């Protein structure tokens, strides 16, 4: 499997990173080197192997469904590039 | 240079308790040294003078009353990946421009509860993605070590390059670091310092900026094995806020360091003998085995057949998780924002300007391998290979192996701006060839300085342990440290 400039442009959009047209071909080459490297995995027979979901044998803990924190919207928005009255401000999304 | 800064963490601890010097004195000594050295080494991205001195003063008040925690008054450097309340926390990235957390990471909170003093935040590869500390928005860190007779700048390794350089150059008594594929152990090996990546789940990830959550684990970089044990004891522990934190008592790691290796079975994996590996690394490895054998360990040849697939599997799993974790940097909640005509354009502009080239590359790879139609072929396959890698280790441990000895890195530190590695990202990735298997299997491993190459540069050996058996690593690591008996103080040129 390999990628070309068109696919890189599409991935860039999926990843929400604006890529410059003149960089697409170079990026495609770089990604192909990495994808070529990971292709070694095709040598491994994984037909009866379960994919790993956790490196340590642990089940996720449960707890009572209760409020344990919150009530500090001012702190949550304190680092926002743009906020007003403890709301995050973004460009208009609905016309 | 003040002699205080050259003391081990353990000796600082003892000297403070015995009132031979004060926390304010040792803190000031480090701050002065940082001021003098940082313009050359670039190990710190933020120096917290005021906070350090006020923490030291508070420690002195406690020490005067005979009170204080295990690390009372000990000055530490903190990797920029750890959230520290009100202080610089940018993961070496431009996209977290100006970010000052409203909260403290679990690990740094533990350290402050035990009385440690924060000197500042340490440089690192951007979002911990790199093996040379050259992907940092704040520029490369320079290794305090140079080849003898050369004035060429070398990298300190990465991603915890600032942590390793600061510890090696006596700019802190010890430093926090993190390891996703080798980011504690490789820089430790390159700088003649000790670095341990504990078992996955031993240290809470809460408040540590996420790179690849199933692989990330924090640990200390220190100048001695004893210091490593002391610092890890404070960092580790159960945390309800990290769902993968393990509810296990933290052993007295320092009590294990002089336990010796008598009767321990040390495995030597044949798959770690790589084509083209320098003779010096092979010699060091044999030397390490001889030291352990001399002290009563039993050396056994073992096989970890899937070793060669760990790195390719890692370069699917880690970028996949990174692309998901880094989705949060969108110009809305914190850090940098670059405006655009629509919200999508704002996201795209912000992330294009805020992420460096290596981070963009990994986010793109991760996005690709997780995208529709490729998920099974890449991500699921890599996670299956990961099961096999872990099974390899389980098999040898079930056969009675107590720990595994390998080289830490395939070479000594290389030059800043290495053109071959620049041209081929995979070449840079190969730095982690001996360390990455451990992250894939969630195991603990320690890198201990064990020798020097022909040019006098430090080389490290790695010990890999059973899950939650860091104590054996400290015991065996101490034997290597003691047997090597070398001074890894860099010759001061800065």
Interface residues (C-beta under 8 A of the other chain):
Chain A: X1 X3 X7 X8 X11 X12 X13 X14 X15 X16 X17 X18 X19 X27 X30 X31 X33 X34 X35 X37 X38 X39 X40 X41 X43 X44 X46 X49 X50 X51 X52 X53 X54 X55 X56 X58 X60 X61 X63 X72 X75 X76 X78 X79 X80 X81 X82 X88 X90 X91 X92 X93
Chain B: X98 X99 X100 X101 X102 X199 X200 X201 X214 X240 X243 X244 X246 X306 X308 X309 X311 X312 X313 X315 X316 X323 X327 X330 X331 X332 X333 X334 X335 X336 X337 X339 X340 X341 X342 X343 X344 X345 X346 X347 X348 X349 X351 X352 X355 X360 X361 X363 X364 X365 X366 X367 X368 X371 X374 X377 X378 X380 X381 X382 X383 X384 X385 X386 X387 X388 X390 X424 X425 X426 X429 X440 X441 X442 X467
